Amino acid sequence: NAGVTQTPKFQVLKTGQSMTLQCAQDMNHEYMSWYRQDPGMGLRLIHYSVGAGITDQGEVPNGYNVSRSTTEDFPLRLLSAAPSQTSVYFCASRPQNGKELNTQYFGPGTRLTVL
Amino acid sequence: AQSVTQPDIHITVSEGASLELRCNYSYGATPYLFWYVQSPGQGLQLLLKYFSGDTLVQGIKGFEAEFKRSQSSFNLRKPSVHWSDAAEYFCAVGPPDSNYQLIWGAGTKLIIKP
């Protein structure tokens, strides 16, 4: 199992550019989520999904879009990058039931800088 | 409002000394409780979790945590730290159901003195 993978690891954008952060998991987890991590603020939930075709907003969804066409993939799209979106982005997944319900697996993160 | 507080932004401990990282939460019912660790430049790894039952839970890497309902706390402990424990530690809570969303503390950065 590769677990949760994220690409790219680093990205620099100019204000107004768009891009997609990729996230994939091979554990057949129903639940996937995107967080951003900023110094002194812990992790904040951007969007999440409880299965293919189902997505919902988290705490800080503005400026981001997601879709979930397959169980494995959960890309995060920045529509028009702003300097306030400079952050480290983490994708995570977990099952919705069973004994692993309570264990969330994280990807290695994408460090994004918006100039 | 639901919240998680980690009162210490940084903690410095000598190698071999004991460690306690504090976590307090504000929640309507007994939540799921978690501690995660993040090594520099890495993702987050689950250290331990509490759902119900025995209030002292054991985790990986020699860590343990104790749930104290009366104090709304879930403090992380280790009897003797190693230099490799230098990392950032996050406490998180979530409602006890399958669609839980985690609420995260701001993290405590652990610095180990040789």
HADDOCK unambig.tbl for C-alpha pairs under 7 A between the chains (distance, minus, plus):
assign (segid A and resid 40 and name CA) (segid B and resid 106 and name CA) 5.32 0.50 0.50
assign (segid A and resid 41 and name CA) (segid B and resid 106 and name CA) 4.71 0.50 0.50
assign (segid A and resid 42 and name CA) (segid B and resid 104 and name CA) 5.91 0.50 0.50
assign (segid A and resid 42 and name CA) (segid B and resid 105 and name CA) 5.59 0.50 0.50
assign (segid A and resid 42 and name CA) (segid B and resid 106 and name CA) 3.87 0.50 0.50
assign (segid A and resid 42 and name CA) (segid B and resid 107 and name CA) 5.85 0.50 0.50
assign (segid A and resid 43 and name CA) (segid B and resid 104 and name CA) 5.99 0.50 0.50
assign (segid A and resid 96 and name CA) (segid B and resid 98 and name CA) 5.62 0.50 0.50
assign (segid A and resid 97 and name CA) (segid B and resid 98 and name CA) 6.49 0.50 0.50
assign (segid A and resid 106 and name CA) (segid B and resid 43 and name CA) 5.92 0.50 0.50
assign (segid A and resid 106 and name CA) (segid B and resid 44 and name CA) 5.78 0.50 0.50
assign (segid A and resid 107 and name CA) (segid B and resid 43 and name CA) 5.79 0.50 0.50
assign (segid A and resid 108 and name CA) (segid B and resid 42 and name CA) 5.46 0.50 0.50
assign (segid A and resid 108 and name CA) (segid B and resid 43 and name CA) 4.29 0.50 0.50
assign (segid A and resid 109 and name CA) (segid B and resid 43 and name CA) 5.97 0.50 0.50
